[in-house]
Structure formats: structure tokens, C-alpha cells
Amino acid sequence: MTWADSSKTSFWNVDSNLNTFYHYDATTGVILEAVTLREEPHTVCHGAKLIDGYMYFCDDVGWLCRVKWA
């Protein structure tokens, strides 16, 4: 889970079972968007941190991954 912006009005949370990051409105809980990672190479996402336009997360076998977030 990571804040999407410095004002902390929305955040990202990852569903490890679906390999999907969900962007939530922090006030209402409404999902604003969803980003699903492709199947191959298979990555089971855990944890997340948005830093300077990149989403950092680890997978279930120890890899640290970085994806450009636009």
C-alpha cells in the first residue's frame, strides 16, 4: 500500500491473487483505476511504494521490481 500523492487523498493497494494494483480514493474508498500486470513473467506482487513515478514492489520469491507509473 502506498500513497498516490503527497496530499494523501488517494492510495494504491495491490491484490496479490489478481496481480492488480488498485487506485483508491482515500475519502470514499471508490476504486479510481486498476492496473493488472501481465501473466509472463509471472510475478506475485507484495508490498508497494510509489517513488518518483515508479512503482516498486517485491514478489513472492524475493525479486524487487520497478514499473514506470504514468
mmCIF file of the N, C-alpha and C atoms, coordinates in Angstrom:
data_MODEL
# 
_entry.id   MODEL 
# 
loop_
_atom_site.group_PDB 
_atom_site.id 
_atom_site.type_symbol 
_atom_site.label_atom_id 
_atom_site.label_alt_id 
_atom_site.label_comp_id 
_atom_site.label_asym_id 
_atom_site.label_entity_id 
_atom_site.label_seq_id 
_atom_site.pdbx_PDB_ins_code 
_atom_site.Cartn_x 
_atom_site.Cartn_y 
_atom_site.Cartn_z 
_atom_site.occupancy 
_atom_site.B_iso_or_equiv 
_atom_site.pdbx_formal_charge 
_atom_site.auth_seq_id 
_atom_site.auth_comp_id 
_atom_site.auth_asym_id 
_atom_site.auth_atom_id 
_atom_site.pdbx_PDB_model_num 
ATOM 1   N N  . MET A 1 1  ? 0.854   -1.163  0.000   1.00 0.00 ? 1  MET A N  1 
ATOM 2   C CA . MET A 1 1  ? 0.000   0.000   0.000   1.00 0.00 ? 1  MET A CA 1 
ATOM 3   C C  . MET A 1 1  ? 0.905   1.233   0.000   1.00 0.00 ? 1  MET A C  1 
ATOM 4   N N  . THR A 1 2  ? 0.560   2.218   -0.838  1.00 0.00 ? 2  THR A N  1 
ATOM 5   C CA . THR A 1 2  ? 1.355   3.436   -0.917  1.00 0.00 ? 2  THR A CA 1 
ATOM 6   C C  . THR A 1 2  ? 0.456   4.607   -1.298  1.00 0.00 ? 2  THR A C  1 
ATOM 7   N N  . TRP A 1 3  ? 0.766   5.756   -0.748  1.00 0.00 ? 3  TRP A N  1 
ATOM 8   C CA . TRP A 1 3  ? 0.019   6.959   -1.124  1.00 0.00 ? 3  TRP A CA 1 
ATOM 9   C C  . TRP A 1 3  ? 0.291   7.303   -2.580  1.00 0.00 ? 3  TRP A C  1 
ATOM 10  N N  . ALA A 1 4  ? -0.718  7.764   -3.281  1.00 0.00 ? 4  ALA A N  1 
ATOM 11  C CA . ALA A 1 4  ? -0.593  8.116   -4.693  1.00 0.00 ? 4  ALA A CA 1 
ATOM 12  C C  . ALA A 1 4  ? -0.085  9.540   -4.879  1.00 0.00 ? 4  ALA A C  1 
ATOM 13  N N  . ASP A 1 5  ? -0.273  10.377  -3.856  1.00 0.00 ? 5  ASP A N  1 
ATOM 14  C CA . ASP A 1 5  ? 0.144   11.774  -3.965  1.00 0.00 ? 5  ASP A CA 1 
ATOM 15  C C  . ASP A 1 5  ? 0.518   12.313  -2.587  1.00 0.00 ? 5  ASP A C  1 
ATOM 16  N N  . SER A 1 6  ? 1.215   13.425  -2.568  1.00 0.00 ? 6  SER A N  1 
ATOM 17  C CA . SER A 1 6  ? 1.689   13.998  -1.306  1.00 0.00 ? 6  SER A CA 1 
ATOM 18  C C  . SER A 1 6  ? 0.555   14.535  -0.432  1.00 0.00 ? 6  SER A C  1 
ATOM 19  N N  . SER A 1 7  ? -0.586  14.838  -1.023  1.00 0.00 ? 7  SER A N  1 
ATOM 20  C CA . SER A 1 7  ? -1.726  15.335  -0.244  1.00 0.00 ? 7  SER A CA 1 
ATOM 21  C C  . SER A 1 7  ? -2.498  14.198  0.440   1.00 0.00 ? 7  SER A C  1 
ATOM 22  N N  . LYS A 1 8  ? -2.133  12.967  0.114   1.00 0.00 ? 8  LYS A N  1 
ATOM 23  C CA . LYS A 1 8  ? -2.730  11.765  0.715   1.00 0.00 ? 8  LYS A CA 1 
ATOM 24  C C  . LYS A 1 8  ? -4.250  11.697  0.543   1.00 0.00 ? 8  LYS A C  1 
ATOM 25  N N  . THR A 1 9  ? -4.686  12.029  -0.672  1.00 0.00 ? 9  THR A N  1 
ATOM 26  C CA . THR A 1 9  ? -6.113  11.941  -0.983  1.00 0.00 ? 9  THR A CA 1 
ATOM 27  C C  . THR A 1 9  ? -6.468  10.625  -1.680  1.00 0.00 ? 9  THR A C  1 
ATOM 28  N N  . SER A 1 10 ? -5.440  9.903   -2.138  1.00 0.00 ? 10 SER A N  1 
ATOM 29  C CA . SER A 1 10 ? -5.671  8.607   -2.768  1.00 0.00 ? 10 SER A CA 1 
ATOM 30  C C  . SER A 1 10 ? -4.454  7.720   -2.538  1.00 0.00 ? 10 SER A C  1 
ATOM 31  N N  . PHE A 1 11 ? -4.671  6.419   -2.684  1.00 0.00 ? 11 PHE A N  1 
ATOM 32  C CA . PHE A 1 11 ? -3.574  5.480   -2.460  1.00 0.00 ? 11 PHE A CA 1 
ATOM 33  C C  . PHE A 1 11 ? -3.708  4.284   -3.394  1.00 0.00 ? 11 PHE A C  1 
ATOM 34  N N  . TRP A 1 12 ? -2.600  3.553   -3.542  1.00 0.00 ? 12 TRP A N  1 
ATOM 35  C CA . TRP A 1 12 ? -2.566  2.323   -4.324  1.00 0.00 ? 12 TRP A CA 1 
ATOM 36  C C  . TRP A 1 12 ? -2.446  1.142   -3.375  1.00 0.00 ? 12 TRP A C  1 
ATOM 37  N N  . ASN A 1 13 ? -3.148  0.068   -3.688  1.00 0.00 ? 13 ASN A N  1 
ATOM 38  C CA . ASN A 1 13 ? -3.052  -1.175  -2.945  1.00 0.00 ? 13 ASN A CA 1 
ATOM 39  C C  . ASN A 1 13 ? -3.013  -2.317  -3.958  1.00 0.00 ? 13 ASN A C  1 
ATOM 40  N N  . VAL A 1 14 ? -2.217  -3.342  -3.686  1.00 0.00 ? 14 VAL A N  1 
ATOM 41  C CA . VAL A 1 14 ? -2.080  -4.440  -4.640  1.00 0.00 ? 14 VAL A CA 1 
ATOM 42  C C  . VAL A 1 14 ? -2.804  -5.684  -4.126  1.00 0.00 ? 14 VAL A C  1 
ATOM 43  N N  . ASP A 1 15 ? -3.496  -6.367  -5.031  1.00 0.00 ? 15 ASP A N  1 
ATOM 44  C CA . ASP A 1 15 ? -4.120  -7.653  -4.747  1.00 0.00 ? 15 ASP A CA 1 
ATOM 45  C C  . ASP A 1 15 ? -3.191  -8.726  -5.305  1.00 0.00 ? 15 ASP A C  1 
ATOM 46  N N  . SER A 1 16 ? -2.524  -9.464  -4.420  1.00 0.00 ? 16 SER A N  1 
ATOM 47  C CA . SER A 1 16 ? -1.540  -10.470 -4.837  1.00 0.00 ? 16 SER A CA 1 
ATOM 48  C C  . SER A 1 16 ? -2.163  -11.592 -5.655  1.00 0.00 ? 16 SER A C  1 
ATOM 49  N N  . ASN A 1 17 ? -3.409  -11.945 -5.375  1.00 0.00 ? 17 ASN A N  1 
ATOM 50  C CA . ASN A 1 17 ? -4.061  -13.035 -6.106  1.00 0.00 ? 17 ASN A CA 1 
ATOM 51  C C  . ASN A 1 17 ? -4.359  -12.664 -7.547  1.00 0.00 ? 17 ASN A C  1 
ATOM 52  N N  . LEU A 1 18 ? -4.679  -11.414 -7.789  1.00 0.00 ? 18 LEU A N  1 
ATOM 53  C CA . LEU A 1 18 ? -5.029  -10.960 -9.140  1.00 0.00 ? 18 LEU A CA 1 
ATOM 54  C C  . LEU A 1 18 ? -3.897  -10.219 -9.835  1.00 0.00 ? 18 LEU A C  1 
ATOM 55  N N  . ASN A 1 19 ? -2.756  -9.995  -9.125  1.00 0.00 ? 19 ASN A N  1 
ATOM 56  C CA . ASN A 1 19 ? -1.637  -9.209  -9.659  1.00 0.00 ? 19 ASN A CA 1 
ATOM 57  C C  . ASN A 1 19 ? -2.121  -7.862  -10.196 1.00 0.00 ? 19 ASN A C  1 
ATOM 58  N N  . THR A 1 20 ? -3.014  -7.255  -9.434  1.00 0.00 ? 20 THR A N  1 
ATOM 59  C CA . THR A 1 20 ? -3.611  -5.993  -9.851  1.00 0.00 ? 20 THR A CA 1 
ATOM 60  C C  . THR A 1 20 ? -3.424  -4.937  -8.779  1.00 0.00 ? 20 THR A C  1 
ATOM 61  N N  . PHE A 1 21 ? -2.963  -3.768  -9.209  1.00 0.00 ? 21 PHE A N  1 
ATOM 62  C CA . PHE A 1 21 ? -2.856  -2.609  -8.337  1.00 0.00 ? 21 PHE A CA 1 
ATOM 63  C C  . PHE A 1 21 ? -4.143  -1.803  -8.468  1.00 0.00 ? 21 PHE A C  1 
ATOM 64  N N  . TYR A 1 22 ? -4.745  -1.456  -7.350  1.00 0.00 ? 22 TYR A N  1 
ATOM 65  C CA . TYR A 1 22 ? -5.969  -0.662  -7.342  1.00 0.00 ? 22 TYR A CA 1 
ATOM 66  C C  . TYR A 1 22 ? -5.681  0.711   -6.757  1.00 0.00 ? 22 TYR A C  1 
ATOM 67  N N  . HIS A 1 23 ? -6.166  1.737   -7.432  1.00 0.00 ? 23 HIS A N  1 
ATOM 68  C CA . HIS A 1 23 ? -6.021  3.125   -7.002  1.00 0.00 ? 23 HIS A CA 1 
ATOM 69  C C  . HIS A 1 23 ? -7.334  3.533   -6.345  1.00 0.00 ? 23 HIS A C  1 
ATOM 70  N N  . TYR A 1 24 ? -7.276  3.860   -5.059  1.00 0.00 ? 24 TYR A N  1 
ATOM 71  C CA . TYR A 1 24 ? -8.473  4.180   -4.283  1.00 0.00 ? 24 TYR A CA 1 
ATOM 72  C C  . TYR A 1 24 ? -8.525  5.649   -3.899  1.00 0.00 ? 24 TYR A C  1 
ATOM 73  N N  . ASP A 1 25 ? -9.720  6.193   -3.859  1.00 0.00 ? 25 ASP A N  1 
ATOM 74  C CA . ASP A 1 25 ? -9.957  7.493   -3.246  1.00 0.00 ? 25 ASP A CA 1 
ATOM 75  C C  . ASP A 1 25 ? -9.937  7.259   -1.735  1.00 0.00 ? 25 ASP A C  1 
ATOM 76  N N  . ALA A 1 26 ? -9.088  7.975   -1.004  1.00 0.00 ? 26 ALA A N  1 
ATOM 77  C CA . ALA A 1 26 ? -8.922  7.743   0.434   1.00 0.00 ? 26 ALA A CA 1 
ATOM 78  C C  . ALA A 1 26 ? -10.150 8.153   1.245   1.00 0.00 ? 26 ALA A C  1 
ATOM 79  N N  . THR A 1 27 ? -10.960 9.058   0.738   1.00 0.00 ? 27 THR A N  1 
ATOM 80  C CA . THR A 1 27 ? -12.142 9.517   1.463   1.00 0.00 ? 27 THR A CA 1 
ATOM 81  C C  . THR A 1 27 ? -13.337 8.597   1.269   1.00 0.00 ? 27 THR A C  1 
ATOM 82  N N  . THR A 1 28 ? -13.580 8.206   0.024   1.00 0.00 ? 28 THR A N  1 
ATOM 83  C CA . THR A 1 28 ? -14.782 7.429   -0.287  1.00 0.00 ? 28 THR A CA 1 
ATOM 84  C C  . THR A 1 28 ? -14.536 5.919   -0.400  1.00 0.00 ? 28 THR A C  1 
ATOM 85  N N  . GLY A 1 29 ? -13.296 5.524   -0.657  1.00 0.00 ? 29 GLY A N  1 
ATOM 86  C CA . GLY A 1 29 ? -12.993 4.113   -0.878  1.00 0.00 ? 29 GLY A CA 1 
ATOM 87  C C  . GLY A 1 29 ? -13.298 3.634   -2.281  1.00 0.00 ? 29 GLY A C  1 
ATOM 88  N N  . VAL A 1 30 ? -13.719 4.542   -3.148  1.00 0.00 ? 30 VAL A N  1 
ATOM 89  C CA . VAL A 1 30 ? -14.041 4.207   -4.537  1.00 0.00 ? 30 VAL A CA 1 
ATOM 90  C C  . VAL A 1 30 ? -12.748 3.882   -5.290  1.00 0.00 ? 30 VAL A C  1 
ATOM 91  N N  . ILE A 1 31 ? -12.789 2.821   -6.103  1.00 0.00 ? 31 ILE A N  1 
ATOM 92  C CA . ILE A 1 31 ? -11.651 2.481   -6.951  1.00 0.00 ? 31 ILE A CA 1 
ATOM 93  C C  . ILE A 1 31 ? -11.634 3.437   -8.134  1.00 0.00 ? 31 ILE A C  1 
ATOM 94  N N  . LEU A 1 32 ? -10.517 4.140   -8.305  1.00 0.00 ? 32 LEU A N  1 
ATOM 95  C CA . LEU A 1 32 ? -10.375 5.120   -9.378  1.00 0.00 ? 32 LEU A CA 1 
ATOM 96  C C  . LEU A 1 32 ? -9.811  4.495   -10.654 1.00 0.00 ? 32 LEU A C  1 
ATOM 97  N N  . GLU A 1 33 ? -8.940  3.522   -10.498 1.00 0.00 ? 33 GLU A N  1 
ATOM 98  C CA . GLU A 1 33 ? -8.390  2.805   -11.646 1.00 0.00 ? 33 GLU A CA 1 
ATOM 99  C C  . GLU A 1 33 ? -7.746  1.508   -11.168 1.00 0.00 ? 33 GLU A C  1 
ATOM 100 N N  . ALA A 1 34 ? -7.467  0.626   -12.108 1.00 0.00 ? 34 ALA A N  1 
ATOM 101 C CA . ALA A 1 34 ? -6.828  -0.650  -11.804 1.00 0.00 ? 34 ALA A CA 1 
ATOM 102 C C  . ALA A 1 34 ? -5.766  -0.927  -12.859 1.00 0.00 ? 34 ALA A C  1 
ATOM 103 N N  . VAL A 1 35 ? -4.629  -1.454  -12.415 1.00 0.00 ? 35 VAL A N  1 
ATOM 104 C CA . VAL A 1 35 ? -3.537  -1.814  -13.322 1.00 0.00 ? 35 VAL A CA 1 
ATOM 105 C C  . VAL A 1 35 ? -3.170  -3.263  -13.037 1.00 0.00 ? 35 VAL A C  1 
ATOM 106 N N  . THR A 1 36 ? -3.340  -4.128  -14.039 1.00 0.00 ? 36 THR A N  1 
ATOM 107 C CA . THR A 1 36 ? -3.024  -5.542  -13.891 1.00 0.00 ? 36 THR A CA 1 
ATOM 108 C C  . THR A 1 36 ? -1.720  -5.843  -14.608 1.00 0.00 ? 36 THR A C  1 
ATOM 109 N N  . LEU A 1 37 ? -0.802  -6.519  -13.913 1.00 0.00 ? 37 LEU A N  1 
ATOM 110 C CA . LEU A 1 37 ? 0.460   -6.916  -14.534 1.00 0.00 ? 37 LEU A CA 1 
ATOM 111 C C  . LEU A 1 37 ? 0.235   -8.125  -15.413 1.00 0.00 ? 37 LEU A C  1 
ATOM 112 N N  . ARG A 1 38 ? 0.969   -8.208  -16.487 1.00 0.00 ? 38 ARG A N  1 
ATOM 113 C CA . ARG A 1 38 ? 0.812   -9.317  -17.417 1.00 0.00 ? 38 ARG A CA 1 
ATOM 114 C C  . ARG A 1 38 ? 1.199   -10.637 -16.752 1.00 0.00 ? 38 ARG A C  1 
ATOM 115 N N  . GLU A 1 39 ? 0.763   -11.718 -17.335 1.00 0.00 ? 39 GLU A N  1 
ATOM 116 C CA . GLU A 1 39 ? 0.964   -13.052 -16.773 1.00 0.00 ? 39 GLU A CA 1 
ATOM 117 C C  . GLU A 1 39 ? 2.423   -13.513 -16.809 1.00 0.00 ? 39 GLU A C  1 
ATOM 118 N N  . GLU A 1 40 ? 3.134   -13.258 -17.893 1.00 0.00 ? 40 GLU A N  1 
ATOM 119 C CA . GLU A 1 40 ? 4.509   -13.747 -18.028 1.00 0.00 ? 40 GLU A CA 1 
ATOM 120 C C  . GLU A 1 40 ? 5.462   -12.580 -18.187 1.00 0.00 ? 40 GLU A C  1 
ATOM 121 N N  . PRO A 1 41 ? 6.580   -12.498 -17.493 1.00 0.00 ? 41 PRO A N  1 
ATOM 122 C CA . PRO A 1 41 ? 6.952   -13.477 -16.477 1.00 0.00 ? 41 PRO A CA 1 
ATOM 123 C C  . PRO A 1 41 ? 6.052   -13.331 -15.261 1.00 0.00 ? 41 PRO A C  1 
ATOM 124 N N  . HIS A 1 42 ? 5.712   -14.459 -14.660 1.00 0.00 ? 42 HIS A N  1 
ATOM 125 C CA . HIS A 1 42 ? 4.759   -14.454 -13.556 1.00 0.00 ? 42 HIS A CA 1 
ATOM 126 C C  . HIS A 1 42 ? 5.367   -13.808 -12.314 1.00 0.00 ? 42 HIS A C  1 
ATOM 127 N N  . THR A 1 43 ? 4.715   -12.823 -11.798 1.00 0.00 ? 43 THR A N  1 
ATOM 128 C CA . THR A 1 43 ? 5.131   -12.125 -10.593 1.00 0.00 ? 43 THR A CA 1 
ATOM 129 C C  . THR A 1 43 ? 3.940   -12.067 -9.652  1.00 0.00 ? 43 THR A C  1 
ATOM 130 N N  . VAL A 1 44 ? 4.151   -12.472 -8.406  1.00 0.00 ? 44 VAL A N  1 
ATOM 131 C CA . VAL A 1 44 ? 3.116   -12.349 -7.391  1.00 0.00 ? 44 VAL A CA 1 
ATOM 132 C C  . VAL A 1 44 ? 3.501   -11.148 -6.534  1.00 0.00 ? 44 VAL A C  1 
ATOM 133 N N  . CYS A 1 45 ? 2.768   -10.071 -6.695  1.00 0.00 ? 45 CYS A N  1 
ATOM 134 C CA . CYS A 1 45 ? 3.127   -8.794  -6.077  1.00 0.00 ? 45 CYS A CA 1 
ATOM 135 C C  . CYS A 1 45 ? 2.842   -8.775  -4.580  1.00 0.00 ? 45 CYS A C  1 
ATOM 136 N N  . HIS A 1 46 ? 3.773   -8.199  -3.846  1.00 0.00 ? 46 HIS A N  1 
ATOM 137 C CA . HIS A 1 46 ? 3.619   -7.982  -2.410  1.00 0.00 ? 46 HIS A CA 1 
ATOM 138 C C  . HIS A 1 46 ? 4.213   -6.623  -2.084  1.00 0.00 ? 46 HIS A C  1 
ATOM 139 N N  . GLY A 1 47 ? 3.507   -5.858  -1.266  1.00 0.00 ? 47 GLY A N  1 
ATOM 140 C CA . GLY A 1 47 ? 4.017   -4.549  -0.887  1.00 0.00 ? 47 GLY A CA 1 
ATOM 141 C C  . GLY A 1 47 ? 4.102   -3.621  -2.087  1.00 0.00 ? 47 GLY A C  1 
ATOM 142 N N  . ALA A 1 48 ? 4.226   -2.329  -1.837  1.00 0.00 ? 48 ALA A N  1 
ATOM 143 C CA . ALA A 1 48 ? 4.346   -1.371  -2.930  1.00 0.00 ? 48 ALA A CA 1 
ATOM 144 C C  . ALA A 1 48 ? 4.785   -0.032  -2.378  1.00 0.00 ? 48 ALA A C  1 
ATOM 145 N N  . LYS A 1 49 ? 5.543   0.693   -3.182  1.00 0.00 ? 49 LYS A N  1 
ATOM 146 C CA . LYS A 1 49 ? 5.945   2.049   -2.822  1.00 0.00 ? 49 LYS A CA 1 
ATOM 147 C C  . LYS A 1 49 ? 6.108   2.838   -4.109  1.00 0.00 ? 49 LYS A C  1 
ATOM 148 N N  . LEU A 1 50 ? 5.410   3.946   -4.218  1.00 0.00 ? 50 LEU A N  1 
ATOM 149 C CA . LEU A 1 50 ? 5.486   4.821   -5.386  1.00 0.00 ? 50 LEU A CA 1 
ATOM 150 C C  . LEU A 1 50 ? 6.538   5.883   -5.117  1.00 0.00 ? 50 LEU A C  1 
ATOM 151 N N  . ILE A 1 51 ? 7.596   5.905   -5.949  1.00 0.00 ? 51 ILE A N  1 
ATOM 152 C CA . ILE A 1 51 ? 8.708   6.847   -5.778  1.00 0.00 ? 51 ILE A CA 1 
ATOM 153 C C  . ILE A 1 51 ? 9.061   7.444   -7.128  1.00 0.00 ? 51 ILE A C  1 
ATOM 154 N N  . ASP A 1 52 ? 8.957   8.766   -7.243  1.00 0.00 ? 52 ASP A N  1 
ATOM 155 C CA . ASP A 1 52 ? 9.372   9.488   -8.456  1.00 0.00 ? 52 ASP A CA 1 
ATOM 156 C C  . ASP A 1 52 ? 8.848   8.873   -9.748  1.00 0.00 ? 52 ASP A C  1 
ATOM 157 N N  . GLY A 1 53 ? 7.578   8.505   -9.756  1.00 0.00 ? 53 GLY A N  1 
ATOM 158 C CA . GLY A 1 53 ? 6.961   7.990   -10.976 1.00 0.00 ? 53 GLY A CA 1 
ATOM 159 C C  . GLY A 1 53 ? 7.186   6.513   -11.234 1.00 0.00 ? 53 GLY A C  1 
ATOM 160 N N  . TYR A 1 54 ? 7.785   5.794   -10.302 1.00 0.00 ? 54 TYR A N  1 
ATOM 161 C CA . TYR A 1 54 ? 7.989   4.355   -10.436 1.00 0.00 ? 54 TYR A CA 1 
ATOM 162 C C  . TYR A 1 54 ? 7.319   3.636   -9.271  1.00 0.00 ? 54 TYR A C  1 
ATOM 163 N N  . MET A 1 55 ? 6.665   2.513   -9.571  1.00 0.00 ? 55 MET A N  1 
ATOM 164 C CA . MET A 1 55 ? 6.094   1.668   -8.534  1.00 0.00 ? 55 MET A CA 1 
ATOM 165 C C  . MET A 1 55 ? 7.106   0.567   -8.241  1.00 0.00 ? 55 MET A C  1 
ATOM 166 N N  . TYR A 1 56 ? 7.560   0.512   -7.002  1.00 0.00 ? 56 TYR A N  1 
ATOM 167 C CA . TYR A 1 56 ? 8.474   -0.528  -6.547  1.00 0.00 ? 56 TYR A CA 1 
ATOM 168 C C  . TYR A 1 56 ? 7.672   -1.542  -5.738  1.00 0.00 ? 56 TYR A C  1 
ATOM 169 N N  . PHE A 1 57 ? 7.957   -2.821  -5.953  1.00 0.00 ? 57 PHE A N  1 
ATOM 170 C CA . PHE A 1 57 ? 7.297   -3.867  -5.175  1.00 0.00 ? 57 PHE A CA 1 
ATOM 171 C C  . PHE A 1 57 ? 8.171   -5.110  -5.197  1.00 0.00 ? 57 PHE A C  1 
ATOM 172 N N  . CYS A 1 58 ? 7.896   -6.031  -4.313  1.00 0.00 ? 58 CYS A N  1 
ATOM 173 C CA . CYS A 1 58 ? 8.621   -7.297  -4.330  1.00 0.00 ? 58 CYS A CA 1 
ATOM 174 C C  . CYS A 1 58 ? 7.647   -8.404  -4.703  1.00 0.00 ? 58 CYS A C  1 
ATOM 175 N N  . ASP A 1 59 ? 8.211   -9.531  -5.127  1.00 0.00 ? 59 ASP A N  1 
ATOM 176 C CA . ASP A 1 59 ? 7.345   -10.663 -5.437  1.00 0.00 ? 59 ASP A CA 1 
ATOM 177 C C  . ASP A 1 59 ? 7.539   -11.742 -4.377  1.00 0.00 ? 59 ASP A C  1 
ATOM 178 N N  . ASP A 1 60 ? 6.903   -12.872 -4.570  1.00 0.00 ? 60 ASP A N  1 
ATOM 179 C CA . ASP A 1 60 ? 6.895   -13.913 -3.546  1.00 0.00 ? 60 ASP A CA 1 
ATOM 180 C C  . ASP A 1 60 ? 8.170   -14.744 -3.471  1.00 0.00 ? 60 ASP A C  1 
ATOM 181 N N  . VAL A 1 61 ? 9.108   -14.567 -4.407  1.00 0.00 ? 61 VAL A N  1 
ATOM 182 C CA . VAL A 1 61 ? 10.370  -15.311 -4.353  1.00 0.00 ? 61 VAL A CA 1 
ATOM 183 C C  . VAL A 1 61 ? 11.572  -14.414 -4.086  1.00 0.00 ? 61 VAL A C  1 
ATOM 184 N N  . GLY A 1 62 ? 11.332  -13.135 -3.847  1.00 0.00 ? 62 GLY A N  1 
ATOM 185 C CA . GLY A 1 62 ? 12.420  -12.252 -3.443  1.00 0.00 ? 62 GLY A CA 1 
ATOM 186 C C  . GLY A 1 62 ? 12.883  -11.222 -4.450  1.00 0.00 ? 62 GLY A C  1 
ATOM 187 N N  . TRP A 1 63 ? 12.316  -11.215 -5.645  1.00 0.00 ? 63 TRP A N  1 
ATOM 188 C CA . TRP A 1 63 ? 12.702  -10.219 -6.627  1.00 0.00 ? 63 TRP A CA 1 
ATOM 189 C C  . TRP A 1 63 ? 12.144  -8.860  -6.235  1.00 0.00 ? 63 TRP A C  1 
ATOM 190 N N  . LEU A 1 64 ? 12.928  -7.819  -6.445  1.00 0.00 ? 64 LEU A N  1 
ATOM 191 C CA . LEU A 1 64 ? 12.448  -6.457  -6.293  1.00 0.00 ? 64 LEU A CA 1 
ATOM 192 C C  . LEU A 1 64 ? 12.195  -5.932  -7.691  1.00 0.00 ? 64 LEU A C  1 
ATOM 193 N N  . CYS A 1 65 ? 10.997  -5.411  -7.934  1.00 0.00 ? 65 CYS A N  1 
ATOM 194 C CA . CYS A 1 65 ? 10.593  -4.991  -9.276  1.00 0.00 ? 65 CYS A CA 1 
ATOM 195 C C  . CYS A 1 65 ? 10.305  -3.508  -9.302  1.00 0.00 ? 65 CYS A C  1 
ATOM 196 N N  . ARG A 1 66 ? 10.460  -2.910  -10.480 1.00 0.00 ? 66 ARG A N  1 
ATOM 197 C CA . ARG A 1 66 ? 10.157  -1.495  -10.679 1.00 0.00 ? 66 ARG A CA 1 
ATOM 198 C C  . ARG A 1 66 ? 9.408   -1.348  -11.994 1.00 0.00 ? 66 ARG A C  1 
ATOM 199 N N  . VAL A 1 67 ? 8.290   -0.605  -11.942 1.00 0.00 ? 67 VAL A N  1 
ATOM 200 C CA . VAL A 1 67 ? 7.472   -0.359  -13.130 1.00 0.00 ? 67 VAL A CA 1 
ATOM 201 C C  . VAL A 1 67 ? 7.262   1.133   -13.257 1.00 0.00 ? 67 VAL A C  1 
ATOM 202 N N  . LYS A 1 68 ? 7.470   1.698   -14.464 1.00 0.00 ? 68 LYS A N  1 
ATOM 203 C CA . LYS A 1 68 ? 7.207   3.121   -14.700 1.00 0.00 ? 68 LYS A CA 1 
ATOM 204 C C  . LYS A 1 68 ? 5.710   3.350   -14.587 1.00 0.00 ? 68 LYS A C  1 
ATOM 205 N N  . TRP A 1 69 ? 5.318   4.265   -13.722 1.00 0.00 ? 69 TRP A N  1 
ATOM 206 C CA . TRP A 1 69 ? 3.919   4.563   -13.456 1.00 0.00 ? 69 TRP A CA 1 
ATOM 207 C C  . TRP A 1 69 ? 3.585   5.892   -14.105 1.00 0.00 ? 69 TRP A C  1 
ATOM 208 N N  . ALA A 1 70 ? 2.638   5.903   -15.029 1.00 0.00 ? 70 ALA A N  1 
ATOM 209 C CA . ALA A 1 70 ? 2.306   7.159   -15.704 1.00 0.00 ? 70 ALA A CA 1 
ATOM 210 C C  . ALA A 1 70 ? 0.866   7.533   -15.482 1.00 0.00 ? 70 ALA A C  1 
# 
